[in-house]
Amino acid sequence: MKEATFRTDVLPLKDELFRLALRITLNRADAEDVVQETMLKVWSRREQWHTIDSMEAFCLTICRNLALDRQKRAENQNASLEEKYDTADHSYAADPEEQTVQRDRVEQVRKLMEQLPEKQRTCMQLRDVEGKAYKDIATIMGISEQQVKVNIFRARQALKQRFIQIEQHGL
């Protein structure tokens, strides 16, 4: 493979990287940030360029992964339960009864979360509310990533079943 240079092999890809990042993030500012992070990451790996068969594929892979990571973080930002689950229309035309029902549902989910076993509750809180990665949760709690995933799965299943039961039959 020929010797790659940043100016001739990487920089011309910026528009293509931007389009890819924009398709994933759906936000121009985020896409620009992803392209910048991609360029920095590619530059920091310049010692490996001689082993890369396709610089374009290498850059696009990094860009895609960074954009997906950013998208996941955006979806899991530290939003409160009200922000995360409140789907009521708060315009002047909104039905006050529907707003009350939505607030009651959020409160019910919060109460159901409090009833979960400690490990499940903590895992779910760290993942779904605070947006932590499985690896970080495992480190924080001193358990394996697999145990984190199992606890989150069980917590979600328990919440779902209990919530459905309450919605259908009442308390």
VMD Tcl script that builds the backbone (N, CA, C; Angstrom):
set m [mol new atoms 513]
animate dup $m
set s [atomselect $m all]
$s set {name element resname resid chain x y z} {
  {N N MET 1 A 0.842 -1.186 0.000}
  {CA C MET 1 A 0.000 0.000 0.000}
  {C C MET 1 A 0.875 1.232 0.000}
  {N N LYS 2 A 0.424 2.277 -0.685}
  {CA C LYS 2 A 1.173 3.526 -0.725}
  {C C LYS 2 A 1.108 4.213 0.636}
  {N N GLU 3 A 2.023 5.076 0.867}
  {CA C GLU 3 A 2.074 5.816 2.131}
  {C C GLU 3 A 0.909 6.806 2.175}
  {N N ALA 4 A 0.075 6.716 3.198}
  {CA C ALA 4 A -1.096 7.577 3.330}
  {C C ALA 4 A -0.702 8.881 4.008}
  {N N THR 5 A -1.352 9.962 3.582}
  {CA C THR 5 A -1.149 11.249 4.240}
  {C C THR 5 A -2.510 11.802 4.639}
  {N N PHE 6 A -2.512 12.591 5.674}
  {CA C PHE 6 A -3.759 13.157 6.172}
  {C C PHE 6 A -4.392 14.059 5.123}
  {N N ARG 7 A -3.576 14.892 4.495}
  {CA C ARG 7 A -4.087 15.874 3.535}
  {C C ARG 7 A -4.680 15.218 2.291}
  {N N THR 8 A -4.059 14.187 1.794}
  {CA C THR 8 A -4.527 13.605 0.529}
  {C C THR 8 A -5.472 12.421 0.701}
  {N N ASP 9 A -5.395 11.717 1.829}
  {CA C ASP 9 A -6.197 10.505 1.986}
  {C C ASP 9 A -7.324 10.615 3.007}
  {N N VAL 10 A -7.183 11.460 3.997}
  {CA C VAL 10 A -8.185 11.548 5.059}
  {C C VAL 10 A -9.054 12.789 4.908}
  {N N LEU 11 A -8.452 13.928 4.752}
  {CA C LEU 11 A -9.192 15.186 4.680}
  {C C LEU 11 A -10.251 15.205 3.565}
  {N N PRO 12 A -9.983 14.662 2.387}
  {CA C PRO 12 A -11.027 14.654 1.351}
  {C C PRO 12 A -12.276 13.844 1.720}
  {N N LEU 13 A -12.191 13.019 2.741}
  {CA C LEU 13 A -13.334 12.197 3.150}
  {C C LEU 13 A -14.304 12.941 4.064}
  {N N LYS 14 A -13.982 14.166 4.454}
  {CA C LYS 14 A -14.782 14.852 5.475}
  {C C LYS 14 A -16.248 15.029 5.087}
  {N N ASP 15 A -16.530 15.309 3.806}
  {CA C ASP 15 A -17.924 15.463 3.384}
  {C C ASP 15 A -18.689 14.142 3.456}
  {N N GLU 16 A -18.039 13.087 3.047}
  {CA C GLU 16 A -18.658 11.765 3.111}
  {C C GLU 16 A -18.894 11.353 4.571}
  {N N LEU 17 A -17.933 11.648 5.420}
  {CA C LEU 17 A -18.071 11.355 6.851}
  {C C LEU 17 A -19.220 12.166 7.445}
  {N N PHE 18 A -19.316 13.426 7.036}
  {CA C PHE 18 A -20.390 14.283 7.543}
  {C C PHE 18 A -21.755 13.727 7.146}
  {N N ARG 19 A -21.902 13.317 5.894}
  {CA C ARG 19 A -23.190 12.769 5.445}
  {C C ARG 19 A -23.570 11.514 6.232}
  {N N LEU 20 A -22.594 10.664 6.473}
  {CA C LEU 20 A -22.856 9.456 7.264}
  {C C LEU 20 A -23.274 9.829 8.689}
  {N N ALA 21 A -22.530 10.710 9.310}
  {CA C ALA 21 A -22.838 11.118 10.687}
  {C C ALA 21 A -24.198 11.800 10.767}
  {N N LEU 22 A -24.525 12.606 9.768}
  {CA C LEU 22 A -25.813 13.298 9.752}
  {C C LEU 22 A -26.972 12.309 9.601}
  {N N ARG 23 A -26.782 11.264 8.783}
  {CA C ARG 23 A -27.836 10.251 8.626}
  {C C ARG 23 A -28.105 9.527 9.950}
  {N N ILE 24 A -27.070 9.375 10.753}
  {CA C ILE 24 A -27.237 8.638 12.009}
  {C C ILE 24 A -27.752 9.555 13.120}
  {N N THR 25 A -27.143 10.728 13.276}
  {CA C THR 25 A -27.495 11.605 14.400}
  {C C THR 25 A -28.705 12.486 14.139}
  {N N LEU 26 A -28.977 12.776 12.852}
  {CA C LEU 26 A -30.086 13.653 12.450}
  {C C LEU 26 A -29.945 15.054 13.038}
  {N N ASN 27 A -28.703 15.464 13.278}
  {CA C ASN 27 A -28.446 16.776 13.867}
  {C C ASN 27 A -27.124 17.289 13.294}
  {N N ARG 28 A -27.164 18.474 12.667}
  {CA C ARG 28 A -25.968 19.007 12.006}
  {C C ARG 28 A -24.820 19.230 12.981}
  {N N ALA 29 A -25.116 19.804 14.132}
  {CA C ALA 29 A -24.055 20.093 15.101}
  {C C ALA 29 A -23.415 18.802 15.611}
  {N N ASP 30 A -24.253 17.810 15.902}
  {CA C ASP 30 A -23.716 16.522 16.355}
  {C C ASP 30 A -22.891 15.868 15.254}
  {N N ALA 31 A -23.364 15.959 14.021}
  {CA C ALA 31 A -22.635 15.369 12.898}
  {C C ALA 31 A -21.272 16.037 12.731}
  {N N GLU 32 A -21.229 17.352 12.870}
  {CA C GLU 32 A -19.947 18.059 12.782}
  {C C GLU 32 A -19.004 17.612 13.892}
  {N N ASP 33 A -19.545 17.458 15.096}
  {CA C ASP 33 A -18.723 16.988 16.215}
  {C C ASP 33 A -18.191 15.583 15.958}
  {N N VAL 34 A -19.029 14.730 15.411}
  {CA C VAL 34 A -18.618 13.350 15.116}
  {C C VAL 34 A -17.490 13.345 14.083}
  {N N VAL 35 A -17.614 14.175 13.053}
  {CA C VAL 35 A -16.558 14.241 12.035}
  {C C VAL 35 A -15.254 14.718 12.664}
  {N N GLN 36 A -15.345 15.715 13.517}
  {CA C GLN 36 A -14.144 16.214 14.178}
  {C C GLN 36 A -13.513 15.124 15.057}
  {N N GLU 37 A -14.339 14.421 15.817}
  {CA C GLU 37 A -13.829 13.324 16.647}
  {C C GLU 37 A -13.213 12.234 15.779}
  {N N THR 38 A -13.843 11.970 14.636}
  {CA C THR 38 A -13.314 10.958 13.720}
  {C C THR 38 A -11.936 11.365 13.222}
  {N N MET 39 A -11.810 12.593 12.797}
  {CA C MET 39 A -10.518 13.077 12.296}
  {C C MET 39 A -9.443 12.973 13.377}
  {N N LEU 40 A -9.807 13.333 14.599}
  {CA C LEU 40 A -8.842 13.238 15.704}
  {C C LEU 40 A -8.436 11.795 15.972}
  {N N LYS 41 A -9.418 10.915 15.944}
  {CA C LYS 41 A -9.130 9.501 16.202}
  {C C LYS 41 A -8.270 8.901 15.094}
  {N N VAL 42 A -8.574 9.241 13.856}
  {CA C VAL 42 A -7.772 8.752 12.727}
  {C C VAL 42 A -6.351 9.288 12.844}
  {N N TRP 43 A -6.216 10.561 13.158}
  {CA C TRP 43 A -4.888 11.162 13.311}
  {C C TRP 43 A -4.104 10.493 14.444}
  {N N SER 44 A -4.776 10.194 15.531}
  {CA C SER 44 A -4.083 9.585 16.669}
  {C C SER 44 A -3.610 8.156 16.353}
  {N N ARG 45 A -4.168 7.558 15.311}
  {CA C ARG 45 A -3.767 6.206 14.914}
  {C C ARG 45 A -2.884 6.219 13.656}
  {N N ARG 46 A -2.242 7.320 13.396}
  {CA C ARG 46 A -1.450 7.453 12.171}
  {C C ARG 46 A -0.304 6.454 12.076}
  {N N GLU 47 A 0.160 5.931 13.201}
  {CA C GLU 47 A 1.224 4.926 13.166}
  {C C GLU 47 A 0.738 3.625 12.523}
  {N N GLN 48 A -0.567 3.409 12.522}
  {CA C GLN 48 A -1.154 2.185 11.976}
  {C C GLN 48 A -1.562 2.326 10.516}
  {N N TRP 49 A -1.453 3.512 9.945}
  {CA C TRP 49 A -1.938 3.749 8.587}
  {C C TRP 49 A -1.315 2.803 7.571}
  {N N HIS 50 A -0.078 2.450 7.754}
  {CA C HIS 50 A 0.588 1.598 6.768}
  {C C HIS 50 A -0.013 0.187 6.719}
  {N N THR 51 A -0.735 -0.204 7.760}
  {CA C THR 51 A -1.350 -1.538 7.788}
  {C C THR 51 A -2.787 -1.533 7.279}
  {N N ILE 52 A -3.342 -0.369 7.009}
  {CA C ILE 52 A -4.744 -0.238 6.610}
  {C C ILE 52 A -4.873 -0.383 5.095}
  {N N ASP 53 A -5.740 -1.285 4.673}
  {CA C ASP 53 A -5.957 -1.502 3.246}
  {C C ASP 53 A -6.786 -0.377 2.633}
  {N N SER 54 A -7.842 0.032 3.314}
  {CA C SER 54 A -8.719 1.075 2.789}
  {C C SER 54 A -8.880 2.169 3.836}
  {N N MET 55 A -8.284 3.302 3.587}
  {CA C MET 55 A -8.403 4.433 4.515}
  {C C MET 55 A -9.852 4.899 4.599}
  {N N GLU 56 A -10.568 4.848 3.490}
  {CA C GLU 56 A -11.968 5.260 3.477}
  {C C GLU 56 A -12.807 4.367 4.392}
  {N N ALA 57 A -12.642 3.062 4.268}
  {CA C ALA 57 A -13.393 2.135 5.116}
  {C C ALA 57 A -13.023 2.324 6.580}
  {N N PHE 58 A -11.759 2.543 6.842}
  {CA C PHE 58 A -11.282 2.766 8.201}
  {C C PHE 58 A -11.955 4.002 8.800}
  {N N CYS 59 A -11.951 5.110 8.055}
  {CA C CYS 59 A -12.544 6.357 8.535}
  {C C CYS 59 A -14.056 6.241 8.698}
  {N N LEU 60 A -14.714 5.606 7.739}
  {CA C LEU 60 A -16.168 5.451 7.821}
  {C C LEU 60 A -16.573 4.574 9.003}
  {N N THR 61 A -15.795 3.556 9.285}
  {CA C THR 61 A -16.100 2.687 10.430}
  {C C THR 61 A -15.989 3.467 11.733}
  {N N ILE 62 A -14.928 4.240 11.863}
  {CA C ILE 62 A -14.756 5.059 13.074}
  {C C ILE 62 A -15.893 6.059 13.191}
  {N N CYS 63 A -16.224 6.713 12.096}
  {CA C CYS 63 A -17.296 7.709 12.096}
  {C C CYS 63 A -18.629 7.078 12.489}
  {N N ARG 64 A -18.935 5.944 11.908}
  {CA C ARG 64 A -20.195 5.248 12.209}
  {C C ARG 64 A -20.273 4.896 13.690}
  {N N ASN 65 A -19.200 4.330 14.220}
  {CA C ASN 65 A -19.196 3.938 15.627}
  {C C ASN 65 A -19.343 5.146 16.549}
  {N N LEU 66 A -18.663 6.230 16.241}
  {CA C LEU 66 A -18.768 7.435 17.061}
  {C C LEU 66 A -20.174 8.026 16.987}
  {N N ALA 67 A -20.769 8.031 15.793}
  {CA C ALA 67 A -22.120 8.565 15.636}
  {C C ALA 67 A -23.138 7.714 16.390}
  {N N LEU 68 A -22.992 6.403 16.304}
  {CA C LEU 68 A -23.909 5.520 17.036}
  {C C LEU 68 A -23.750 5.694 18.542}
  {N N ASP 69 A -22.509 5.824 19.003}
  {CA C ASP 69 A -22.284 6.058 20.428}
  {C C ASP 69 A -22.923 7.368 20.874}
  {N N ARG 70 A -22.770 8.399 20.070}
  {CA C ARG 70 A -23.346 9.703 20.406}
  {C C ARG 70 A -24.869 9.607 20.435}
  {N N GLN 71 A -25.429 8.882 19.492}
  {CA C GLN 71 A -26.874 8.723 19.436}
  {C C GLN 71 A -27.391 7.989 20.672}
  {N N LYS 72 A -26.696 6.940 21.069}
  {CA C LYS 72 A -27.096 6.203 22.273}
  {C C LYS 72 A -27.017 7.086 23.501}
  {N N ARG 73 A -25.946 7.860 23.606}
  {CA C ARG 73 A -25.809 8.767 24.754}
  {C C ARG 73 A -26.922 9.795 24.760}
  {N N ALA 74 A -27.282 10.307 23.601}
  {CA C ALA 74 A -28.350 11.301 23.513}
  {C C ALA 74 A -29.680 10.705 23.954}
  {N N GLU 75 A -29.912 9.458 23.575}
  {CA C GLU 75 A -31.166 8.803 23.957}
  {C C GLU 75 A -31.210 8.493 25.441}
  {N N ASN 76 A -30.046 8.276 26.036}
  {CA C ASN 76 A -29.992 7.884 27.443}
  {C C ASN 76 A -29.501 9.000 28.353}
  {N N GLN 77 A -29.606 10.238 27.878}
  {CA C GLN 77 A -29.123 11.334 28.697}
  {C C GLN 77 A -29.810 11.349 30.045}
  {N N ASN 78 A -29.191 12.050 30.956}
  {CA C ASN 78 A -29.702 12.093 32.318}
  {C C ASN 78 A -31.029 12.830 32.395}
  {N N ALA 79 A -32.039 12.223 31.818}
  {CA C ALA 79 A -33.375 12.796 31.862}
  {C C ALA 79 A -34.119 12.205 33.050}
  {N N SER 80 A -34.909 13.000 33.660}
  {CA C SER 80 A -35.719 12.484 34.759}
  {C C SER 80 A -36.805 11.586 34.185}
  {N N LEU 81 A -37.444 10.840 35.035}
  {CA C LEU 81 A -38.522 9.968 34.566}
  {C C LEU 81 A -39.633 10.783 33.914}
  {N N GLU 82 A -39.895 11.961 34.445}
  {CA C GLU 82 A -40.948 12.776 33.859}
  {C C GLU 82 A -40.598 13.152 32.428}
  {N N GLU 83 A -39.360 13.565 32.200}
  {CA C GLU 83 A -38.945 13.956 30.867}
  {C C GLU 83 A -38.904 12.750 29.946}
  {N N LYS 84 A -38.477 11.628 30.480}
  {CA C LYS 84 A -38.281 10.447 29.662}
  {C C LYS 84 A -39.603 9.791 29.266}
  {N N TYR 85 A -40.569 9.770 30.155}
  {CA C TYR 85 A -41.792 9.024 29.912}
  {C C TYR 85 A -43.040 9.889 29.782}
  {N N ASP 86 A -42.908 11.181 29.943}
  {CA C ASP 86 A -44.068 12.052 29.856}
  {C C ASP 86 A -44.347 12.351 28.392}
  {N N THR 87 A -45.408 11.766 27.855}
  {CA C THR 87 A -45.750 11.959 26.449}
  {C C THR 87 A -46.982 12.830 26.301}
  {N N ALA 88 A -47.457 13.410 27.359}
  {CA C ALA 88 A -48.663 14.226 27.296}
  {C C ALA 88 A -48.387 15.506 26.516}
  {N N ASP 89 A -49.419 15.974 25.835}
  {CA C ASP 89 A -49.346 17.224 25.098}
  {C C ASP 89 A -49.591 18.350 26.092}
  {N N HIS 90 A -48.616 19.254 26.233}
  {CA C HIS 90 A -48.732 20.330 27.222}
  {C C HIS 90 A -49.189 21.643 26.597}
  {N N SER 91 A -49.771 21.598 25.409}
  {CA C SER 91 A -50.278 22.811 24.789}
  {C C SER 91 A -51.589 23.208 25.471}
  {N N TYR 92 A -52.084 24.386 25.108}
  {CA C TYR 92 A -53.333 24.868 25.713}
  {C C TYR 92 A -54.511 23.951 25.393}
  {N N ALA 93 A -54.440 23.252 24.262}
  {CA C ALA 93 A -55.537 22.385 23.856}
  {C C ALA 93 A -55.457 20.996 24.493}
  {N N ALA 94 A -54.419 20.748 25.284}
  {CA C ALA 94 A -54.239 19.415 25.873}
  {C C ALA 94 A -55.367 19.106 26.842}
  {N N ASP 95 A -55.709 17.849 26.883}
  {CA C ASP 95 A -56.755 17.374 27.768}
  {C C ASP 95 A -56.182 17.253 29.179}
  {N N PRO 96 A -56.684 17.998 30.149}
  {CA C PRO 96 A -56.155 17.916 31.519}
  {C C PRO 96 A -56.265 16.515 32.105}
  {N N GLU 97 A -57.282 15.783 31.716}
  {CA C GLU 97 A -57.439 14.422 32.210}
  {C C GLU 97 A -56.282 13.543 31.722}
  {N N GLU 98 A -55.911 13.690 30.439}
  {CA C GLU 98 A -54.795 12.918 29.877}
  {C C GLU 98 A -53.486 13.284 30.566}
  {N N GLN 99 A -53.303 14.560 30.851}
  {CA C GLN 99 A -52.089 14.985 31.563}
  {C C GLN 99 A -52.026 14.329 32.941}
  {N N THR 100 A -53.136 14.271 33.616}
  {CA C THR 100 A -53.186 13.651 34.936}
  {C C THR 100 A -52.898 12.157 34.840}
  {N N VAL 101 A -53.454 11.501 33.840}
  {CA C VAL 101 A -53.212 10.069 33.635}
  {C C VAL 101 A -51.720 9.822 33.399}
  {N N GLN 102 A -51.092 10.649 32.570}
  {CA C GLN 102 A -49.660 10.500 32.290}
  {C C GLN 102 A -48.828 10.694 33.554}
  {N N ARG 103 A -49.145 11.710 34.346}
  {CA C ARG 103 A -48.417 11.944 35.610}
  {C C ARG 103 A -48.589 10.767 36.558}
  {N N ASP 104 A -49.797 10.223 36.600}
  {CA C ASP 104 A -50.048 9.056 37.451}
  {C C ASP 104 A -49.231 7.844 36.999}
  {N N ARG 105 A -49.123 7.662 35.684}
  {CA C ARG 105 A -48.334 6.543 35.165}
  {C C ARG 105 A -46.861 6.686 35.524}
  {N N VAL 106 A -46.332 7.875 35.386}
  {CA C VAL 106 A -44.924 8.112 35.740}
  {C C VAL 106 A -44.717 7.839 37.226}
  {N N GLU 107 A -45.635 8.290 38.037}
  {CA C GLU 107 A -45.525 8.050 39.477}
  {C C GLU 107 A -45.630 6.571 39.796}
  {N N GLN 108 A -46.496 5.867 39.068}
  {CA C GLN 108 A -46.639 4.424 39.272}
  {C C GLN 108 A -45.348 3.690 38.912}
  {N N VAL 109 A -44.719 4.072 37.811}
  {CA C VAL 109 A -43.451 3.452 37.413}
  {C C VAL 109 A -42.391 3.720 38.479}
  {N N ARG 110 A -42.361 4.925 38.993}
  {CA C ARG 110 A -41.390 5.265 40.042}
  {C C ARG 110 A -41.611 4.386 41.288}
  {N N LYS 111 A -42.864 4.198 41.666}
  {CA C LYS 111 A -43.170 3.352 42.828}
  {C C LYS 111 A -42.796 1.895 42.559}
  {N N LEU 112 A -43.080 1.422 41.349}
  {CA C LEU 112 A -42.728 0.042 41.002}
  {C C LEU 112 A -41.213 -0.153 41.014}
  {N N MET 113 A -40.477 0.839 40.562}
  {CA C MET 113 A -39.014 0.745 40.597}
  {C C MET 113 A -38.507 0.630 42.031}
  {N N GLU 114 A -39.152 1.343 42.936}
  {CA C GLU 114 A -38.739 1.297 44.341}
  {C C GLU 114 A -38.965 -0.088 44.941}
  {N N GLN 115 A -39.885 -0.864 44.388}
  {CA C GLN 115 A -40.185 -2.196 44.900}
  {C C GLN 115 A -39.239 -3.272 44.365}
  {N N LEU 116 A -38.447 -2.941 43.375}
  {CA C LEU 116 A -37.513 -3.924 42.806}
  {C C LEU 116 A -36.422 -4.269 43.817}
  {N N PRO 117 A -35.842 -5.458 43.695}
  {CA C PRO 117 A -34.681 -5.789 44.524}
  {C C PRO 117 A -33.563 -4.773 44.292}
  {N N GLU 118 A -32.761 -4.541 45.310}
  {CA C GLU 118 A -31.727 -3.512 45.280}
  {C C GLU 118 A -30.844 -3.583 44.040}
  {N N LYS 119 A -30.343 -4.762 43.723}
  {CA C LYS 119 A -29.413 -4.907 42.602}
  {C C LYS 119 A -30.092 -4.550 41.281}
  {N N GLN 120 A -31.309 -5.024 41.084}
  {CA C GLN 120 A -32.038 -4.724 39.859}
  {C C GLN 120 A -32.348 -3.235 39.766}
  {N N ARG 121 A -32.798 -2.674 40.860}
  {CA C ARG 121 A -33.152 -1.257 40.879}
  {C C ARG 121 A -31.939 -0.388 40.558}
  {N N THR 122 A -30.798 -0.704 41.179}
  {CA C THR 122 A -29.588 0.085 40.962}
  {C C THR 122 A -29.104 -0.041 39.527}
  {N N CYS 123 A -29.081 -1.266 39.005}
  {CA C CYS 123 A -28.660 -1.473 37.616}
  {C C CYS 123 A -29.560 -0.702 36.648}
  {N N MET 124 A -30.854 -0.801 36.860}
  {CA C MET 124 A -31.797 -0.125 35.976}
  {C C MET 124 A -31.665 1.393 36.082}
  {N N GLN 125 A -31.497 1.894 37.281}
  {CA C GLN 125 A -31.332 3.339 37.490}
  {C C GLN 125 A -30.079 3.836 36.761}
  {N N LEU 126 A -28.970 3.126 36.943}
  {CA C LEU 126 A -27.712 3.540 36.321}
  {C C LEU 126 A -27.790 3.475 34.797}
  {N N ARG 127 A -28.464 2.465 34.265}
  {CA C ARG 127 A -28.532 2.288 32.813}
  {C C ARG 127 A -29.604 3.158 32.173}
  {N N ASP 128 A -30.827 3.028 32.626}
  {CA C ASP 128 A -31.958 3.656 31.936}
  {C C ASP 128 A -32.170 5.119 32.294}
  {N N VAL 129 A -31.820 5.512 33.489}
  {CA C VAL 129 A -32.041 6.898 33.882}
  {C C VAL 129 A -30.763 7.716 33.722}
  {N N GLU 130 A -29.626 7.160 34.151}
  {CA C GLU 130 A -28.379 7.907 34.090}
  {C C GLU 130 A -27.575 7.650 32.825}
  {N N GLY 131 A -27.932 6.624 32.056}
  {CA C GLY 131 A -27.285 6.377 30.778}
  {C C GLY 131 A -25.879 5.800 30.853}
  {N N LYS 132 A -25.552 5.127 31.935}
  {CA C LYS 132 A -24.218 4.534 32.084}
  {C C LYS 132 A -24.077 3.302 31.195}
  {N N ALA 133 A -22.851 3.021 30.795}
  {CA C ALA 133 A -22.550 1.836 29.992}
  {C C ALA 133 A -22.538 0.607 30.895}
  {N N TYR 134 A -22.791 -0.552 30.298}
  {CA C TYR 134 A -22.801 -1.798 31.071}
  {C C TYR 134 A -21.471 -1.998 31.808}
  {N N LYS 135 A -20.392 -1.705 31.123}
  {CA C LYS 135 A -19.064 -1.877 31.717}
  {C C LYS 135 A -18.901 -0.988 32.949}
  {N N ASP 136 A -19.357 0.253 32.852}
  {CA C ASP 136 A -19.262 1.177 33.982}
  {C C ASP 136 A -20.130 0.709 35.154}
  {N N ILE 137 A -21.309 0.220 34.844}
  {CA C ILE 137 A -22.204 -0.276 35.893}
  {C C ILE 137 A -21.561 -1.472 36.592}
  {N N ALA 138 A -20.969 -2.365 35.799}
  {CA C ALA 138 A -20.306 -3.544 36.374}
  {C C ALA 138 A -19.194 -3.115 37.327}
  {N N THR 139 A -18.418 -2.128 36.925}
  {CA C THR 139 A -17.332 -1.628 37.771}
  {C C THR 139 A -17.886 -0.999 39.038}
  {N N ILE 140 A -18.899 -0.182 38.892}
  {CA C ILE 140 A -19.502 0.504 40.043}
  {C C ILE 140 A -20.050 -0.495 41.050}
  {N N MET 141 A -20.727 -1.534 40.535}
  {CA C MET 141 A -21.403 -2.479 41.422}
  {C C MET 141 A -20.543 -3.681 41.802}
  {N N GLY 142 A -19.408 -3.834 41.128}
  {CA C GLY 142 A -18.532 -4.953 41.453}
  {C C GLY 142 A -19.077 -6.303 40.995}
  {N N ILE 143 A -19.781 -6.292 39.861}
  {CA C ILE 143 A -20.318 -7.530 39.292}
  {C C ILE 143 A -19.905 -7.581 37.818}
  {N N SER 144 A -20.153 -8.719 37.159}
  {CA C SER 144 A -19.788 -8.848 35.748}
  {C C SER 144 A -20.801 -8.102 34.868}
  {N N GLU 145 A -20.367 -7.808 33.632}
  {CA C GLU 145 A -21.275 -7.157 32.685}
  {C C GLU 145 A -22.489 -8.036 32.412}
  {N N GLN 146 A -22.277 -9.342 32.351}
  {CA C GLN 146 A -23.388 -10.259 32.107}
  {C C GLN 146 A -24.408 -10.183 33.238}
  {N N GLN 147 A -23.929 -10.088 34.462}
  {CA C GLN 147 A -24.848 -9.962 35.604}
  {C C GLN 147 A -25.617 -8.644 35.533}
  {N N VAL 148 A -24.959 -7.592 35.067}
  {CA C VAL 148 A -25.633 -6.302 34.900}
  {C C VAL 148 A -26.771 -6.462 33.898}
  {N N LYS 149 A -26.491 -7.076 32.759}
  {CA C LYS 149 A -27.504 -7.256 31.716}
  {C C LYS 149 A -28.667 -8.101 32.211}
  {N N VAL 150 A -28.364 -9.150 32.950}
  {CA C VAL 150 A -29.417 -10.012 33.489}
  {C C VAL 150 A -30.291 -9.236 34.471}
  {N N ASN 151 A -29.663 -8.467 35.361}
  {CA C ASN 151 A -30.423 -7.684 36.340}
  {C C ASN 151 A -31.307 -6.647 35.667}
  {N N ILE 152 A -30.801 -5.994 34.640}
  {CA C ILE 152 A -31.597 -4.995 33.928}
  {C C ILE 152 A -32.754 -5.669 33.203}
  {N N PHE 153 A -32.492 -6.793 32.552}
  {CA C PHE 153 A -33.557 -7.525 31.864}
  {C C PHE 153 A -34.655 -7.917 32.846}
  {N N ARG 154 A -34.260 -8.492 33.961}
  {CA C ARG 154 A -35.253 -8.928 34.960}
  {C C ARG 154 A -36.028 -7.744 35.526}
  {N N ALA 155 A -35.349 -6.649 35.756}
  {CA C ALA 155 A -36.022 -5.456 36.285}
  {C C ALA 155 A -37.054 -4.937 35.289}
  {N N ARG 156 A -36.667 -4.854 34.045}
  {CA C ARG 156 A -37.591 -4.362 33.015}
  {C C ARG 156 A -38.787 -5.298 32.869}
  {N N GLN 157 A -38.524 -6.590 32.871}
  {CA C GLN 157 A -39.617 -7.565 32.756}
  {C C GLN 157 A -40.573 -7.439 33.941}
  {N N ALA 158 A -40.025 -7.332 35.137}
  {CA C ALA 158 A -40.863 -7.218 36.331}
  {C C ALA 158 A -41.704 -5.943 36.278}
  {N N LEU 159 A -41.087 -4.836 35.887}
  {CA C LEU 159 A -41.830 -3.580 35.778}
  {C C LEU 159 A -42.937 -3.689 34.739}
  {N N LYS 160 A -42.602 -4.259 33.604}
  {CA C LYS 160 A -43.577 -4.388 32.526}
  {C C LYS 160 A -44.760 -5.237 32.960}
  {N N GLN 161 A -44.484 -6.391 33.560}
  {CA C GLN 161 A -45.561 -7.281 33.976}
  {C C GLN 161 A -46.438 -6.630 35.046}
  {N N ARG 162 A -45.798 -6.019 36.010}
  {CA C ARG 162 A -46.556 -5.391 37.101}
  {C C ARG 162 A -47.372 -4.200 36.581}
  {N N PHE 163 A -46.775 -3.404 35.677}
  {CA C PHE 163 A -47.476 -2.248 35.131}
  {C C PHE 163 A -48.680 -2.684 34.304}
  {N N ILE 164 A -48.508 -3.709 33.495}
  {CA C ILE 164 A -49.629 -4.236 32.700}
  {C C ILE 164 A -50.737 -4.743 33.613}
  {N N GLN 165 A -50.331 -5.438 34.663}
  {CA C GLN 165 A -51.293 -5.972 35.614}
  {C C GLN 165 A -52.081 -4.835 36.267}
  {N N ILE 166 A -51.421 -3.795 36.661}
  {CA C ILE 166 A -52.086 -2.646 37.286}
  {C C ILE 166 A -53.012 -1.948 36.301}
  {N N GLU 167 A -52.538 -1.753 35.054}
  {CA C GLU 167 A -53.347 -1.093 34.030}
  {C C GLU 167 A -54.628 -1.880 33.725}
  {N N GLN 168 A -54.524 -3.213 33.737}
  {CA C GLN 168 A -55.684 -4.047 33.394}
  {C C GLN 168 A -56.640 -4.243 34.560}
  {N N HIS 169 A -56.071 -4.415 35.759}
  {CA C HIS 169 A -56.912 -4.816 36.894}
  {C C HIS 169 A -56.917 -3.823 38.033}
  {N N GLY 170 A -56.176 -2.780 37.946}
  {CA C GLY 170 A -56.071 -1.845 39.042}
  {C C GLY 170 A -55.113 -2.355 40.089}
  {N N LEU 171 A -54.960 -1.658 41.178}
  {CA C LEU 171 A -54.034 -2.041 42.227}
  {C C LEU 171 A -54.449 -3.358 42.818}
}
mol reanalyze $m
mol bondsrecalc $m
mol representation Tube
mol addrep $m
